[in-house]
Amino acid sequence: MMSPSVLFLYTTVDGQTKKVADALQKELEVANVVYQLENLENYDLADIHWKNQLVILMGAVHTGGFDPKLIAASQDDAFILHSDQTHFVALNLIARNKEKTKIENNVYVREFLAATAWQPAHTEIIAGALNYTKYTKEKQDSILRVMAITKGPTDITKDYEFTDWQQVSEYAQKIVGFVKGEGK
């Protein structure tokens, strides 16, 4: 079997990160880029073949922070040593405001990257989803407080998807360019 050019390692709680990963992989298929998609929960970082491979670490902010497995992976020595072969895709609700898709304007991503020596070659910040109907009452209440402050949606009878699928498509083309040696 041919070694993948792109390895997606993701964490997900409500499924939105996986949905974005699936959309990216479909675009890579069209571009004939070999990829592998793995849930970080079940993946041993020692299995990464760094030669000629782009590793994309993906995760979402959930209840104020990133998944501990994502944090641990970002602090792995191999990720730090091979930073030029890595990308970070961060999903969060504040990115529903376009200016928050930039590192300097996104407190979650800034703090995450500052807490590790890992400096990925590229960071993509994508708006996530708000799934009120799937949350417990306690979680709804917690998110409602944040949404009230940030002027977000507060109707708990609905779910909201803020993901900009055009941005996802454009990022897929960046991946293709990176793999084919056309830049980061």
VMD Tcl script that builds the backbone (N, CA, C; Angstrom):
set m [mol new atoms 552]
animate dup $m
set s [atomselect $m all]
$s set {name element resname resid chain x y z} {
  {N N MET 1 A 0.841 -1.186 0.000}
  {CA C MET 1 A 0.000 0.000 0.000}
  {C C MET 1 A 0.883 1.247 0.000}
  {N N MET 2 A 0.493 2.218 -0.766}
  {CA C MET 2 A 1.229 3.474 -0.862}
  {C C MET 2 A 1.069 4.275 0.431}
  {N N SER 3 A 2.173 4.822 0.913}
  {CA C SER 3 A 2.126 5.643 2.123}
  {C C SER 3 A 1.340 6.919 1.830}
  {N N PRO 4 A 0.455 7.318 2.759}
  {CA C PRO 4 A -0.336 8.526 2.498}
  {C C PRO 4 A 0.524 9.785 2.491}
  {N N SER 5 A 0.148 10.718 1.648}
  {CA C SER 5 A 0.813 12.022 1.614}
  {C C SER 5 A 0.313 12.902 2.741}
  {N N VAL 6 A -0.933 12.661 3.163}
  {CA C VAL 6 A -1.553 13.468 4.210}
  {C C VAL 6 A -2.162 12.536 5.257}
  {N N LEU 7 A -1.830 12.808 6.506}
  {CA C LEU 7 A -2.416 12.076 7.622}
  {C C LEU 7 A -3.228 13.068 8.447}
  {N N PHE 8 A -4.532 12.847 8.513}
  {CA C PHE 8 A -5.416 13.658 9.352}
  {C C PHE 8 A -5.562 12.953 10.698}
  {N N LEU 9 A -5.231 13.630 11.766}
  {CA C LEU 9 A -5.456 13.124 13.116}
  {C C LEU 9 A -6.425 14.088 13.787}
  {N N TYR 10 A -7.590 13.600 14.171}
  {CA C TYR 10 A -8.609 14.505 14.695}
  {C C TYR 10 A -9.149 14.028 16.036}
  {N N THR 11 A -9.672 14.981 16.790}
  {CA C THR 11 A -10.479 14.686 17.970}
  {C C THR 11 A -11.842 15.319 17.709}
  {N N THR 12 A -12.872 14.690 18.220}
  {CA C THR 12 A -14.209 15.247 18.016}
  {C C THR 12 A -15.092 14.878 19.198}
  {N N VAL 13 A -15.992 15.761 19.543}
  {CA C VAL 13 A -16.959 15.505 20.612}
  {C C VAL 13 A -18.353 15.376 19.998}
  {N N ASP 14 A -18.737 16.364 19.221}
  {CA C ASP 14 A -20.072 16.378 18.620}
  {C C ASP 14 A -20.066 16.034 17.132}
  {N N GLY 15 A -18.898 15.742 16.575}
  {CA C GLY 15 A -18.821 15.295 15.195}
  {C C GLY 15 A -18.471 16.338 14.149}
  {N N GLN 16 A -18.410 17.614 14.503}
  {CA C GLN 16 A -18.161 18.650 13.495}
  {C C GLN 16 A -16.731 18.583 12.944}
  {N N THR 17 A -15.756 18.288 13.794}
  {CA C THR 17 A -14.377 18.182 13.309}
  {C C THR 17 A -14.271 17.034 12.310}
  {N N LYS 18 A -14.911 15.925 12.594}
  {CA C LYS 18 A -14.910 14.783 11.667}
  {C C LYS 18 A -15.603 15.167 10.363}
  {N N LYS 19 A -16.675 15.927 10.445}
  {CA C LYS 19 A -17.396 16.372 9.247}
  {C C LYS 19 A -16.486 17.238 8.366}
  {N N VAL 20 A -15.717 18.127 8.991}
  {CA C VAL 20 A -14.769 18.960 8.239}
  {C C VAL 20 A -13.670 18.084 7.643}
  {N N ALA 21 A -13.155 17.137 8.419}
  {CA C ALA 21 A -12.123 16.223 7.912}
  {C C ALA 21 A -12.640 15.434 6.711}
  {N N ASP 22 A -13.875 14.972 6.785}
  {CA C ASP 22 A -14.472 14.236 5.664}
  {C C ASP 22 A -14.561 15.110 4.413}
  {N N ALA 23 A -14.933 16.375 4.588}
  {CA C ALA 23 A -15.020 17.295 3.440}
  {C C ALA 23 A -13.638 17.524 2.831}
  {N N LEU 24 A -12.627 17.656 3.671}
  {CA C LEU 24 A -11.257 17.843 3.169}
  {C C LEU 24 A -10.794 16.610 2.405}
  {N N GLN 25 A -11.060 15.438 2.943}
  {CA C GLN 25 A -10.600 14.222 2.279}
  {C C GLN 25 A -11.279 14.030 0.921}
  {N N LYS 26 A -12.532 14.423 0.792}
  {CA C LYS 26 A -13.211 14.308 -0.506}
  {C C LYS 26 A -12.511 15.156 -1.561}
  {N N GLU 27 A -12.074 16.351 -1.159}
  {CA C GLU 27 A -11.366 17.219 -2.109}
  {C C GLU 27 A -9.986 16.657 -2.448}
  {N N LEU 28 A -9.347 16.005 -1.480}
  {CA C LEU 28 A -8.046 15.395 -1.755}
  {C C LEU 28 A -8.194 14.219 -2.716}
  {N N GLU 29 A -9.280 13.481 -2.590}
  {CA C GLU 29 A -9.543 12.378 -3.521}
  {C C GLU 29 A -9.611 12.893 -4.950}
  {N N VAL 30 A -10.326 13.989 -5.153}
  {CA C VAL 30 A -10.467 14.582 -6.487}
  {C C VAL 30 A -9.099 14.979 -7.041}
  {N N ALA 31 A -8.206 15.444 -6.161}
  {CA C ALA 31 A -6.869 15.885 -6.580}
  {C C ALA 31 A -5.862 14.727 -6.604}
  {N N ASN 32 A -6.350 13.504 -6.399}
  {CA C ASN 32 A -5.496 12.312 -6.389}
  {C C ASN 32 A -4.388 12.371 -5.343}
  {N N VAL 33 A -4.707 12.918 -4.186}
  {CA C VAL 33 A -3.762 12.956 -3.070}
  {C C VAL 33 A -4.117 11.798 -2.132}
  {N N VAL 34 A -3.124 10.980 -1.810}
  {CA C VAL 34 A -3.339 9.842 -0.924}
  {C C VAL 34 A -3.375 10.354 0.517}
  {N N TYR 35 A -4.381 9.948 1.266}
  {CA C TYR 35 A -4.551 10.437 2.633}
  {C C TYR 35 A -4.960 9.292 3.549}
  {N N GLN 36 A -4.862 9.564 4.835}
  {CA C GLN 36 A -5.332 8.643 5.863}
  {C C GLN 36 A -6.034 9.495 6.912}
  {N N LEU 37 A -7.173 9.049 7.372}
  {CA C LEU 37 A -7.961 9.777 8.366}
  {C C LEU 37 A -8.062 8.912 9.617}
  {N N GLU 38 A -7.601 9.447 10.758}
  {CA C GLU 38 A -7.587 8.670 11.997}
  {C C GLU 38 A -8.083 9.504 13.167}
  {N N ASN 39 A -8.864 8.869 14.027}
  {CA C ASN 39 A -9.258 9.504 15.276}
  {C C ASN 39 A -8.059 9.426 16.214}
  {N N LEU 40 A -7.637 10.548 16.738}
  {CA C LEU 40 A -6.473 10.604 17.622}
  {C C LEU 40 A -6.657 9.708 18.846}
  {N N GLU 41 A -7.893 9.485 19.223}
  {CA C GLU 41 A -8.216 8.623 20.368}
  {C C GLU 41 A -7.612 7.227 20.204}
  {N N ASN 42 A -7.560 6.746 18.951}
  {CA C ASN 42 A -7.130 5.373 18.683}
  {C C ASN 42 A -5.814 5.294 17.915}
  {N N TYR 43 A -5.053 6.374 17.871}
  {CA C TYR 43 A -3.862 6.391 17.022}
  {C C TYR 43 A -2.606 6.567 17.862}
  {N N ASP 44 A -1.601 5.764 17.579}
  {CA C ASP 44 A -0.308 5.858 18.256}
  {C C ASP 44 A 0.595 6.783 17.442}
  {N N LEU 45 A 1.003 7.893 18.029}
  {CA C LEU 45 A 1.834 8.866 17.309}
  {C C LEU 45 A 3.138 8.260 16.810}
  {N N ALA 46 A 3.590 7.187 17.439}
  {CA C ALA 46 A 4.821 6.523 16.990}
  {C C ALA 46 A 4.647 5.908 15.598}
  {N N ASP 47 A 3.412 5.739 15.153}
  {CA C ASP 47 A 3.144 5.150 13.837}
  {C C ASP 47 A 3.266 6.147 12.688}
  {N N ILE 48 A 3.492 7.408 12.984}
  {CA C ILE 48 A 3.602 8.414 11.922}
  {C C ILE 48 A 4.894 8.200 11.143}
  {N N HIS 49 A 4.775 8.182 9.824}
  {CA C HIS 49 A 5.935 8.096 8.932}
  {C C HIS 49 A 6.183 9.505 8.417}
  {N N TRP 50 A 7.152 10.194 9.001}
  {CA C TRP 50 A 7.344 11.613 8.715}
  {C C TRP 50 A 7.885 11.875 7.320}
  {N N LYS 51 A 8.528 10.900 6.718}
  {CA C LYS 51 A 9.121 11.138 5.401}
  {C C LYS 51 A 8.030 11.416 4.367}
  {N N ASN 52 A 8.111 12.579 3.729}
  {CA C ASN 52 A 7.185 12.962 2.655}
  {C C ASN 52 A 5.720 12.922 3.073}
  {N N GLN 53 A 5.447 13.286 4.294}
  {CA C GLN 53 A 4.062 13.248 4.758}
  {C C GLN 53 A 3.711 14.548 5.475}
  {N N LEU 54 A 2.514 15.034 5.208}
  {CA C LEU 54 A 1.952 16.175 5.921}
  {C C LEU 54 A 1.005 15.621 6.980}
  {N N VAL 55 A 1.193 16.043 8.217}
  {CA C VAL 55 A 0.334 15.596 9.303}
  {C C VAL 55 A -0.520 16.784 9.743}
  {N N ILE 56 A -1.826 16.586 9.707}
  {CA C ILE 56 A -2.771 17.646 10.065}
  {C C ILE 56 A -3.475 17.253 11.356}
  {N N LEU 57 A -3.219 18.028 12.392}
  {CA C LEU 57 A -3.835 17.814 13.691}
  {C C LEU 57 A -5.088 18.682 13.760}
  {N N MET 58 A -6.234 18.059 14.048}
  {CA C MET 58 A -7.520 18.760 14.020}
  {C C MET 58 A -8.274 18.569 15.334}
  {N N GLY 59 A -8.857 19.656 15.816}
  {CA C GLY 59 A -9.669 19.554 17.015}
  {C C GLY 59 A -10.492 20.803 17.233}
  {N N ALA 60 A -11.478 20.680 18.092}
  {CA C ALA 60 A -12.386 21.797 18.368}
  {C C ALA 60 A -12.283 22.221 19.827}
  {N N VAL 61 A -12.534 23.492 20.032}
  {CA C VAL 61 A -12.675 23.996 21.391}
  {C C VAL 61 A -14.016 23.475 21.898}
  {N N HIS 62 A -13.988 22.897 23.064}
  {CA C HIS 62 A -15.215 22.356 23.642}
  {C C HIS 62 A -15.223 22.699 25.120}
  {N N THR 63 A -16.242 23.348 25.571}
  {CA C THR 63 A -16.362 23.831 26.950}
  {C C THR 63 A -15.094 24.556 27.409}
  {N N GLY 64 A -14.607 25.442 26.554}
  {CA C GLY 64 A -13.520 26.341 26.929}
  {C C GLY 64 A -12.109 25.888 26.643}
  {N N GLY 65 A -11.932 24.706 26.063}
  {CA C GLY 65 A -10.573 24.256 25.780}
  {C C GLY 65 A -10.535 23.137 24.761}
  {N N PHE 66 A -9.313 22.802 24.341}
  {CA C PHE 66 A -9.112 21.712 23.396}
  {C C PHE 66 A -9.016 20.383 24.146}
  {N N ASP 67 A -9.270 19.301 23.450}
  {CA C ASP 67 A -9.192 17.949 23.985}
  {C C ASP 67 A -7.779 17.685 24.528}
  {N N PRO 68 A -7.660 17.075 25.710}
  {CA C PRO 68 A -6.337 16.771 26.268}
  {C C PRO 68 A -5.458 15.924 25.343}
  {N N LYS 69 A -6.058 15.028 24.560}
  {CA C LYS 69 A -5.263 14.223 23.619}
  {C C LYS 69 A -4.651 15.098 22.531}
  {N N LEU 70 A -5.373 16.107 22.093}
  {CA C LEU 70 A -4.860 17.048 21.101}
  {C C LEU 70 A -3.694 17.839 21.696}
  {N N ILE 71 A -3.859 18.272 22.920}
  {CA C ILE 71 A -2.798 19.015 23.599}
  {C C ILE 71 A -1.555 18.139 23.737}
  {N N ALA 72 A -1.742 16.891 24.160}
  {CA C ALA 72 A -0.609 15.975 24.321}
  {C C ALA 72 A 0.106 15.743 22.995}
  {N N ALA 73 A -0.654 15.569 21.918}
  {CA C ALA 73 A -0.034 15.359 20.600}
  {C C ALA 73 A 0.792 16.568 20.193}
  {N N SER 74 A 0.285 17.760 20.459}
  {CA C SER 74 A 1.002 18.978 20.065}
  {C C SER 74 A 2.294 19.151 20.849}
  {N N GLN 75 A 2.391 18.488 21.983}
  {CA C GLN 75 A 3.589 18.584 22.810}
  {C C GLN 75 A 4.548 17.427 22.570}
  {N N ASP 76 A 4.178 16.512 21.681}
  {CA C ASP 76 A 5.031 15.379 21.345}
  {C C ASP 76 A 6.293 15.882 20.645}
  {N N ASP 77 A 7.440 15.354 21.025}
  {CA C ASP 77 A 8.715 15.795 20.447}
  {C C ASP 77 A 8.734 15.707 18.924}
  {N N ALA 78 A 8.145 14.653 18.368}
  {CA C ALA 78 A 8.154 14.497 16.907}
  {C C ALA 78 A 7.391 15.629 16.229}
  {N N PHE 79 A 6.274 16.045 16.806}
  {CA C PHE 79 A 5.520 17.163 16.224}
  {C C PHE 79 A 6.348 18.433 16.247}
  {N N ILE 80 A 7.060 18.633 17.332}
  {CA C ILE 80 A 7.880 19.834 17.461}
  {C C ILE 80 A 9.035 19.794 16.462}
  {N N LEU 81 A 9.684 18.652 16.342}
  {CA C LEU 81 A 10.816 18.512 15.415}
  {C C LEU 81 A 10.392 18.612 13.957}
  {N N HIS 82 A 9.191 18.157 13.658}
  {CA C HIS 82 A 8.705 18.130 12.273}
  {C C HIS 82 A 7.642 19.202 12.026}
  {N N SER 83 A 7.716 20.304 12.743}
  {CA C SER 83 A 6.698 21.356 12.633}
  {C C SER 83 A 6.446 21.798 11.200}
  {N N ASP 84 A 7.505 21.815 10.382}
  {CA C ASP 84 A 7.354 22.260 8.996}
  {C C ASP 84 A 6.514 21.291 8.168}
  {N N GLN 85 A 6.212 20.118 8.711}
  {CA C GLN 85 A 5.393 19.123 8.018}
  {C C GLN 85 A 4.026 18.971 8.682}
  {N N THR 86 A 3.645 19.964 9.481}
  {CA C THR 86 A 2.380 19.850 10.201}
  {C C THR 86 A 1.489 21.060 9.961}
  {N N HIS 87 A 0.212 20.808 10.024}
  {CA C HIS 87 A -0.810 21.857 10.008}
  {C C HIS 87 A -1.686 21.652 11.236}
  {N N PHE 88 A -2.306 22.720 11.676}
  {CA C PHE 88 A -3.257 22.665 12.787}
  {C C PHE 88 A -4.575 23.239 12.299}
  {N N VAL 89 A -5.648 22.483 12.472}
  {CA C VAL 89 A -6.992 22.952 12.139}
  {C C VAL 89 A -7.778 23.030 13.443}
  {N N ALA 90 A -8.189 24.239 13.780}
  {CA C ALA 90 A -8.917 24.482 15.022}
  {C C ALA 90 A -10.335 24.937 14.707}
  {N N LEU 91 A -11.307 24.229 15.247}
  {CA C LEU 91 A -12.701 24.637 15.110}
  {C C LEU 91 A -13.149 25.275 16.412}
  {N N ASN 92 A -13.843 26.388 16.303}
  {CA C ASN 92 A -14.443 26.982 17.491}
  {C C ASN 92 A -15.558 27.934 17.106}
  {N N LEU 93 A -16.417 28.194 18.068}
  {CA C LEU 93 A -17.599 29.012 17.803}
  {C C LEU 93 A -17.281 30.481 17.615}
  {N N ILE 94 A -16.225 30.982 18.252}
  {CA C ILE 94 A -15.936 32.409 18.075}
  {C C ILE 94 A -15.501 32.706 16.646}
  {N N ALA 95 A -15.064 31.675 15.925}
  {CA C ALA 95 A -14.661 31.863 14.525}
  {C C ALA 95 A -15.861 32.101 13.612}
  {N N ARG 96 A -17.072 32.082 14.167}
  {CA C ARG 96 A -18.240 32.454 13.352}
  {C C ARG 96 A -18.132 33.918 12.949}
  {N N ASN 97 A -17.355 34.693 13.686}
  {CA C ASN 97 A -17.016 36.070 13.315}
  {C C ASN 97 A -15.705 36.004 12.541}
  {N N LYS 98 A -15.729 36.440 11.294}
  {CA C LYS 98 A -14.609 36.265 10.367}
  {C C LYS 98 A -13.260 36.700 10.940}
  {N N GLU 99 A -13.232 37.808 11.692}
  {CA C GLU 99 A -11.949 38.282 12.223}
  {C C GLU 99 A -11.343 37.285 13.215}
  {N N LYS 100 A -12.158 36.397 13.777}
  {CA C LYS 100 A -11.665 35.405 14.738}
  {C C LYS 100 A -11.065 34.179 14.049}
  {N N THR 101 A -11.024 34.179 12.707}
  {CA C THR 101 A -10.359 33.088 11.990}
  {C C THR 101 A -8.865 33.377 11.824}
  {N N LYS 102 A -8.407 34.471 12.385}
  {CA C LYS 102 A -6.985 34.828 12.371}
  {C C LYS 102 A -6.404 34.547 13.760}
  {N N ILE 103 A -5.204 33.978 13.796}
  {CA C ILE 103 A -4.583 33.596 15.068}
  {C C ILE 103 A -4.554 34.756 16.056}
  {N N GLU 104 A -4.141 35.922 15.583}
  {CA C GLU 104 A -3.986 37.057 16.499}
  {C C GLU 104 A -5.304 37.503 17.133}
  {N N ASN 105 A -6.427 37.113 16.536}
  {CA C ASN 105 A -7.743 37.509 17.054}
  {C C ASN 105 A -8.488 36.373 17.750}
  {N N ASN 106 A -7.858 35.205 17.833}
  {CA C ASN 106 A -8.535 34.044 18.393}
  {C C ASN 106 A -7.810 33.594 19.666}
  {N N VAL 107 A -8.368 33.935 20.793}
  {CA C VAL 107 A -7.720 33.675 22.078}
  {C C VAL 107 A -7.470 32.185 22.310}
  {N N TYR 108 A -8.392 31.326 21.903}
  {CA C TYR 108 A -8.220 29.891 22.123}
  {C C TYR 108 A -6.999 29.354 21.386}
  {N N VAL 109 A -6.862 29.711 20.129}
  {CA C VAL 109 A -5.747 29.218 19.321}
  {C C VAL 109 A -4.436 29.851 19.783}
  {N N ARG 110 A -4.467 31.140 20.064}
  {CA C ARG 110 A -3.260 31.828 20.553}
  {C C ARG 110 A -2.738 31.158 21.824}
  {N N GLU 111 A -3.628 30.935 22.769}
  {CA C GLU 111 A -3.221 30.316 24.034}
  {C C GLU 111 A -2.748 28.882 23.830}
  {N N PHE 112 A -3.417 28.146 22.959}
  {CA C PHE 112 A -3.019 26.769 22.671}
  {C C PHE 112 A -1.604 26.738 22.099}
  {N N LEU 113 A -1.334 27.559 21.098}
  {CA C LEU 113 A -0.010 27.562 20.465}
  {C C LEU 113 A 1.066 28.109 21.402}
  {N N ALA 114 A 0.705 29.041 22.261}
  {CA C ALA 114 A 1.678 29.598 23.206}
  {C C ALA 114 A 2.069 28.579 24.277}
  {N N ALA 115 A 1.188 27.627 24.550}
  {CA C ALA 115 A 1.426 26.646 25.607}
  {C C ALA 115 A 2.294 25.473 25.152}
  {N N THR 116 A 2.693 25.452 23.896}
  {CA C THR 116 A 3.498 24.352 23.373}
  {C C THR 116 A 4.636 24.904 22.525}
  {N N ALA 117 A 5.666 24.106 22.354}
  {CA C ALA 117 A 6.777 24.503 21.475}
  {C C ALA 117 A 6.443 24.224 20.009}
  {N N TRP 118 A 5.320 23.542 19.774}
  {CA C TRP 118 A 4.917 23.198 18.408}
  {C C TRP 118 A 4.496 24.455 17.660}
  {N N GLN 119 A 5.078 24.659 16.503}
  {CA C GLN 119 A 4.718 25.780 15.630}
  {C C GLN 119 A 4.397 25.216 14.246}
  {N N PRO 120 A 3.138 24.864 14.001}
  {CA C PRO 120 A 2.779 24.251 12.721}
  {C C PRO 120 A 3.072 25.172 11.540}
  {N N ALA 121 A 3.327 24.562 10.396}
  {CA C ALA 121 A 3.599 25.325 9.173}
  {C C ALA 121 A 2.392 26.168 8.775}
  {N N HIS 122 A 1.209 25.698 9.114}
  {CA C HIS 122 A -0.013 26.440 8.778}
  {C C HIS 122 A -1.059 26.161 9.852}
  {N N THR 123 A -1.809 27.183 10.208}
  {CA C THR 123 A -2.936 27.033 11.131}
  {C C THR 123 A -4.184 27.561 10.448}
  {N N GLU 124 A -5.207 26.727 10.421}
  {CA C GLU 124 A -6.494 27.101 9.827}
  {C C GLU 124 A -7.535 27.115 10.941}
  {N N ILE 125 A -8.210 28.238 11.101}
  {CA C ILE 125 A -9.241 28.364 12.129}
  {C C ILE 125 A -10.598 28.417 11.430}
  {N N ILE 126 A -11.454 27.480 11.786}
  {CA C ILE 126 A -12.735 27.300 11.109}
  {C C ILE 126 A -13.859 27.362 12.143}
  {N N ALA 127 A -14.944 27.995 11.785}
  {CA C ALA 127 A -16.103 28.046 12.682}
  {C C ALA 127 A -16.711 26.653 12.819}
  {N N GLY 128 A -17.145 26.344 14.006}
  {CA C GLY 128 A -17.723 25.035 14.276}
  {C C GLY 128 A -19.237 25.037 14.221}
  {N N ALA 129 A -19.821 24.212 15.059}
  {CA C ALA 129 A -21.275 24.075 15.104}
  {C C ALA 129 A -21.735 24.146 16.554}
  {N N LEU 130 A -22.960 24.548 16.709}
  {CA C LEU 130 A -23.586 24.654 18.023}
  {C C LEU 130 A -24.804 23.745 17.996}
  {N N ASN 131 A -24.736 22.649 18.728}
  {CA C ASN 131 A -25.779 21.623 18.678}
  {C C ASN 131 A -26.595 21.601 19.970}
  {N N TYR 132 A -27.317 22.676 20.209}
  {CA C TYR 132 A -28.108 22.789 21.442}
  {C C TYR 132 A -28.971 21.553 21.700}
  {N N THR 133 A -29.615 21.030 20.646}
  {CA C THR 133 A -30.578 19.938 20.844}
  {C C THR 133 A -29.913 18.644 21.301}
  {N N LYS 134 A -28.603 18.551 21.179}
  {CA C LYS 134 A -27.893 17.339 21.591}
  {C C LYS 134 A -27.238 17.494 22.963}
  {N N TYR 135 A -27.275 18.697 23.520}
  {CA C TYR 135 A -26.584 18.981 24.776}
  {C C TYR 135 A -27.465 18.702 25.984}
  {N N THR 136 A -26.810 18.409 27.095}
  {CA C THR 136 A -27.521 18.294 28.366}
  {C C THR 136 A -27.982 19.691 28.782}
  {N N LYS 137 A -28.913 19.746 29.699}
  {CA C LYS 137 A -29.411 21.036 30.205}
  {C C LYS 137 A -28.253 21.854 30.791}
  {N N GLU 138 A -27.386 21.211 31.518}
  {CA C GLU 138 A -26.241 21.900 32.130}
  {C C GLU 138 A -25.331 22.515 31.058}
  {N N LYS 139 A -25.069 21.745 30.020}
  {CA C LYS 139 A -24.213 22.250 28.942}
  {C C LYS 139 A -24.914 23.372 28.177}
  {N N GLN 140 A -26.208 23.222 27.934}
  {CA C GLN 140 A -26.971 24.290 27.278}
  {C C GLN 140 A -26.856 25.586 28.067}
  {N N ASP 141 A -27.046 25.489 29.372}
  {CA C ASP 141 A -26.981 26.680 30.223}
  {C C ASP 141 A -25.608 27.331 30.162}
  {N N SER 142 A -24.576 26.524 30.201}
  {CA C SER 142 A -23.209 27.043 30.137}
  {C C SER 142 A -22.963 27.776 28.818}
  {N N ILE 143 A -23.373 27.163 27.719}
  {CA C ILE 143 A -23.166 27.770 26.399}
  {C C ILE 143 A -24.065 28.987 26.216}
  {N N LEU 144 A -25.271 28.937 26.749}
  {CA C LEU 144 A -26.184 30.086 26.659}
  {C C LEU 144 A -25.571 31.341 27.277}
  {N N ARG 145 A -24.885 31.171 28.402}
  {CA C ARG 145 A -24.240 32.327 29.044}
  {C C ARG 145 A -23.208 32.949 28.107}
  {N N VAL 146 A -22.410 32.106 27.465}
  {CA C VAL 146 A -21.387 32.599 26.534}
  {C C VAL 146 A -22.046 33.247 25.321}
  {N N MET 147 A -23.075 32.620 24.786}
  {CA C MET 147 A -23.749 33.161 23.602}
  {C C MET 147 A -24.426 34.498 23.913}
  {N N ALA 148 A -24.951 34.644 25.101}
  {CA C ALA 148 A -25.576 35.916 25.483}
  {C C ALA 148 A -24.531 37.032 25.507}
  {N N ILE 149 A -23.357 36.729 26.020}
  {CA C ILE 149 A -22.275 37.722 26.085}
  {C C ILE 149 A -21.750 38.059 24.694}
  {N N THR 150 A -21.604 37.029 23.849}
  {CA C THR 150 A -21.010 37.230 22.515}
  {C C THR 150 A -22.048 37.502 21.429}
  {N N LYS 151 A -23.291 37.697 21.838}
  {CA C LYS 151 A -24.388 37.982 20.903}
  {C C LYS 151 A -24.580 36.858 19.872}
  {N N GLY 152 A -24.450 35.628 20.357}
  {CA C GLY 152 A -24.679 34.466 19.509}
  {C C GLY 152 A -26.104 33.975 19.656}
  {N N PRO 153 A -26.461 32.913 18.945}
  {CA C PRO 153 A -27.827 32.395 18.999}
  {C C PRO 153 A -28.141 31.766 20.361}
  {N N THR 154 A -29.344 32.004 20.821}
  {CA C THR 154 A -29.741 31.492 22.136}
  {C C THR 154 A -31.012 30.641 22.101}
  {N N ASP 155 A -31.497 30.319 20.919}
  {CA C ASP 155 A -32.681 29.465 20.799}
  {C C ASP 155 A -32.224 28.010 20.920}
  {N N ILE 156 A -32.475 27.411 22.090}
  {CA C ILE 156 A -31.978 26.057 22.337}
  {C C ILE 156 A -32.801 24.969 21.647}
  {N N THR 157 A -33.824 25.345 20.915}
  {CA C THR 157 A -34.607 24.353 20.172}
  {C C THR 157 A -34.007 24.100 18.791}
  {N N LYS 158 A -32.931 24.815 18.473}
  {CA C LYS 158 A -32.306 24.691 17.151}
  {C C LYS 158 A -30.819 24.387 17.279}
  {N N ASP 159 A -30.277 23.807 16.213}
  {CA C ASP 159 A -28.832 23.621 16.078}
  {C C ASP 159 A -28.336 24.617 15.041}
  {N N TYR 160 A -27.086 25.019 15.165}
  {CA C TYR 160 A -26.513 26.031 14.267}
  {C C TYR 160 A -25.174 25.538 13.741}
  {N N GLU 161 A -25.032 25.573 12.437}
  {CA C GLU 161 A -23.750 25.231 11.830}
  {C C GLU 161 A -23.151 26.511 11.261}
  {N N PHE 162 A -21.989 26.883 11.775}
  {CA C PHE 162 A -21.324 28.114 11.353}
  {C C PHE 162 A -20.171 27.850 10.388}
  {N N THR 163 A -19.859 26.594 10.140}
  {CA C THR 163 A -18.727 26.242 9.289}
  {C C THR 163 A -18.872 26.870 7.913}
  {N N ASP 164 A -17.824 27.543 7.483}
  {CA C ASP 164 A -17.765 28.154 6.151}
  {C C ASP 164 A -17.173 27.104 5.208}
  {N N TRP 165 A -18.041 26.442 4.454}
  {CA C TRP 165 A -17.596 25.335 3.605}
  {C C TRP 165 A -16.732 25.818 2.449}
  {N N GLN 166 A -16.886 27.061 2.042}
  {CA C GLN 166 A -15.989 27.630 1.027}
  {C C GLN 166 A -14.574 27.736 1.600}
  {N N GLN 167 A -14.458 28.155 2.841}
  {CA C GLN 167 A -13.150 28.217 3.499}
  {C C GLN 167 A -12.534 26.820 3.579}
  {N N VAL 168 A -13.336 25.822 3.908}
  {CA C VAL 168 A -12.850 24.445 3.989}
  {C C VAL 168 A -12.314 24.008 2.630}
  {N N SER 169 A -13.048 24.317 1.569}
  {CA C SER 169 A -12.620 23.975 0.210}
  {C C SER 169 A -11.310 24.678 -0.156}
  {N N GLU 170 A -11.202 25.943 0.197}
  {CA C GLU 170 A -9.971 26.691 -0.088}
  {C C GLU 170 A -8.791 26.119 0.697}
  {N N TYR 171 A -9.044 25.697 1.921}
  {CA C TYR 171 A -7.974 25.085 2.706}
  {C C TYR 171 A -7.554 23.750 2.074}
  {N N ALA 172 A -8.503 22.989 1.564}
  {CA C ALA 172 A -8.163 21.731 0.888}
  {C C ALA 172 A -7.196 21.991 -0.262}
  {N N GLN 173 A -7.413 23.077 -0.987}
  {CA C GLN 173 A -6.510 23.418 -2.094}
  {C C GLN 173 A -5.123 23.808 -1.573}
  {N N LYS 174 A -5.055 24.426 -0.396}
  {CA C LYS 174 A -3.755 24.722 0.230}
  {C C LYS 174 A -3.026 23.424 0.561}
  {N N ILE 175 A -3.771 22.446 1.052}
  {CA C ILE 175 A -3.170 21.148 1.370}
  {C C ILE 175 A -2.594 20.525 0.107}
  {N N VAL 176 A -3.380 20.527 -0.954}
  {CA C VAL 176 A -2.919 19.966 -2.232}
  {C C VAL 176 A -1.644 20.677 -2.677}
  {N N GLY 177 A -1.630 22.002 -2.589}
  {CA C GLY 177 A -0.446 22.770 -2.964}
  {C C GLY 177 A 0.756 22.421 -2.110}
  {N N PHE 178 A 0.546 22.248 -0.820}
  {CA C PHE 178 A 1.630 21.893 0.095}
  {C C PHE 178 A 2.210 20.533 -0.280}
  {N N VAL 179 A 1.331 19.564 -0.494}
  {CA C VAL 179 A 1.758 18.202 -0.820}
  {C C VAL 179 A 2.504 18.159 -2.152}
  {N N LYS 180 A 2.063 18.972 -3.091}
  {CA C LYS 180 A 2.694 18.984 -4.420}
  {C C LYS 180 A 3.868 19.953 -4.491}
  {N N GLY 181 A 4.281 20.479 -3.324}
  {CA C GLY 181 A 5.466 21.327 -3.273}
  {C C GLY 181 A 5.265 22.754 -3.725}
  {N N GLU 182 A 4.027 23.227 -3.663}
  {CA C GLU 182 A 3.721 24.581 -4.140}
  {C C GLU 182 A 3.590 25.581 -2.996}
  {N N GLY 183 A 4.056 25.236 -1.821}
  {CA C GLY 183 A 3.998 26.177 -0.698}
  {C C GLY 183 A 3.330 25.588 0.505}
  {N N LYS 184 A 3.145 26.424 1.514}
  {CA C LYS 184 A 2.594 25.968 2.798}
  {C C LYS 184 A 1.100 26.067 2.810}
}
mol reanalyze $m
mol bondsrecalc $m
mol representation Tube
mol addrep $m
